[in-house]
Each structure stands twice: as structure tokens, then as C-alpha cells.
């Protein structure tokens, strides 16, 4: 793979619309835009966090990158348009780890078979070499070689997720997409998985799109963070800037929702949890819930760079933001 490419993934002006045909012959077709002109890039060897409430479009963006759903716009992987890449080339560059590890593992296949599958598909190595690679990877994810002969039903949730992480790394991809990879795990197990990602990254350089609804977890793991609300990127910058120089009202609400992370603003959370005014088509996506909204917010603002000249950009979609 070329090392001259600065960005592993470039997402440019991506839109996605969900079409619901309803139930019954008299149902009307409804259209709902899920992603709105999403633009972001993930650099080589960077952990990039995507955070927001459930239903905001995080997983939809991940599925678009993975080629699981249609979209409008451009998604490039290692400088190539994703739609122009064949399946094997794409899978050698991008792998995914999902929320439910059990659903990603075939209960009738051993762990060793599952982890060898990427190598078999790409015709990499002999069977003996593949089995040796599986044993080595199991050690890297904190399991011993005997797990290769076990079945998923014999493993705990945390062990299954470790297997999924190991399987995703067998081809040494440029990007791992981790979609709510720890949300179904116990807190202590989830913490171990986060540490595992960091430990493996010190041995194998790879980038990650880490998707979560928990800003605290994303801040701990990621280099940069994008905050998504109703399919719009509303704030994006370094993890430090997003959490220490928080600008968008929605990001502030997310921070306040994490005990001990943001300032104690329980009243603000209660006031912004429900709409304060009617929705206005074409307005700022947070207009109906924002306590500081003005008439100027009835037009959706562009992302504005609020960082001083020469510093890493800090993009905010808010009329109150100052460039």
C-alpha cells in the first residue's frame, strides 16, 4: 500500500436519504434525509471519534463507508473512490468491529476458522502459516492459542469482542471502523477493550473511526472528534479542543450528560431535552432545542473554523461561533 496518501478516508459532501414505503397498499412513501452534506477526513494512524445521540446518523455514515448502503457524494479510501474498488481490495484496507460480537461470529465455526477466513479469502500463506498467524493474533488480543479450537458459545462477551478485533486485524488494514464496539459490554470489560485498541496501535499502525454516543469514552481514546446531530456535523476538532473549548450548545449538552465530565448543568439538560419551539425547514439542526437560538438560526449555518491562525482547525456549525 502507498504511504504517500495522507488521509486513509476522505468523506466529501455525503448525503443519504431513507425511504419508507410503509405498510399496506394505501401507505404513502415517506423520505427522510439521514446524512446532510457530511465532510470529514481520517488521517493515517489517527483515532477519529464520531459521537452523538442514537439515531443521529453515526452508523449510517459507517455503513456508507463500508458500502452497505447507497449514498450521494464521494468517499475515498487510500485516495481511491470507494465505489471503484473491488471487494478484496476494499476489505484489505477497511475492516469493521460492531456492537454485538455474537452476531459477527458463526456459532458453528471455531474461532480459528473465523480468524483464518480473511487470509483464506485473500490467499495469503499456507494453512500452517495462517494458523500460526491466528495464534499470534490471539496473543495480541489477550487470549491464548487454545481459543482457536473453541466455539463462540464458549466465550464471554468480552472474549468474543477480542476475537472480532483480532479477526479485523488479520489483514493489517489501514482503517478499523468500530461502531459502538464497547456499548454492549460491562464497564470494566469495555475499559479493557479500549486499552487493547491503544496497545495494538503501538505495535501495528492503523487508523480508527470510533463511533459512540459517549463523549467521555471518545475523548479518552481519540485524537480528533466530530459531533453529529440529526445527520449534520455540528462541531469537529481535536479531542482537547472539543472538550476544553466546547462551542456548540449540543456538544455542551452531551458533556453535561456525562457525570463528572462536564460542568453540573442538570437544569440545562432538562430544558434542552425536549423541543422549545417548532421545527423550521432549513434551519440549524439544533434550532428547536437550543436555548440561545435567534432568528438568524432559522437558516442553517456553515461550519466555521473558530481556531486562531496557525492552530488545528476547530469547526463549529453555529451562528454564535466566531471565526
C-alpha positions, 0 to 999 in steps of 0.5 A: 500500500502507498504511504504517500496518501495522507488521509486513509478516508476522505468523506466529501459532501455525503448525503443519504436519504431513507425511504419508507414505503410503509405498510399496506397498499394505501401507505404513502412513501415517506423520505427522510434525509439521514446524512446532510452534506457530511465532510470529514477526513481520517488521517493515517494512524489517527483515532477519529471519534464520531459521537452523538445521540442514537439515531443521529446518523453515526452508523449510517455514515459507517455503513456508507463507508463500508458500502452497505448502503447507497449514498450521494457524494464521494468517499475515498479510501487510500485516495481511491473512490470507494465505489471503484474498488473491488471487494478484496481490495476494499476489505484489505484496507477497511475492516469493521468491529460492531456492537454485538460480537455474537452476531459477527461470529458463526456459532458453528465455526471455531474461532480459528476458522473465523480468524483464518477466513480473511487470509483464506479469502485473500490467499495469503500463506499456507494453512500452517502459516495462517494458523500460526498467524491466528495464534499470534493474533490471539496473543495480541488480543489477550487470549491464548492459542487454545481459543482457536479450537473453541466455539463462540458459545464458549466465550464471554462477551468480552472474549468474543469482542477480542476475537472480532478485533483480532479477526479485523486485524488479520489483514493489517488494514489501514482503517478499523471502523468500530461502531459502538464496539464497547456499548454492549459490554460491562464497564470494566470489560469495555475499559479493557477493550479500549486499552487493547485498541491503544496497545495494538496501535503501538505495535501495528499502525492503523487508523480508527473511526470510533463511533459512540454516543459517549463523549467521555469514552471518545475523548479518552481514546481519540485524537480528533472528534466530530459531533453529529446531530440529526445527520449534520456535523455540528462541531469537529476538532481535536479531542482537547479542543472539543472538550476544553473549548466546547462551542456548540450548545449540543456538544455542551449538552452531551458533556453535561450528560456525562457525570463528572465530565462536564460542568453540573448543568442538570437544569440545562439538560432538562430544558434542552431535552425536549423541543422549545419551539417548532421545527423550521425547514432549513434551519440549524439542526439544533434550532428547536432545542437550543436555548440561545437560538435567534432568528438568524438560526432559522437558516442553517449555518456553515461550519466555521473554523473558530481556531486562531491562525496557525492552530488545528482547525476547530469547526463549529456549525453555529451562528454564535461561533466566531471565526 
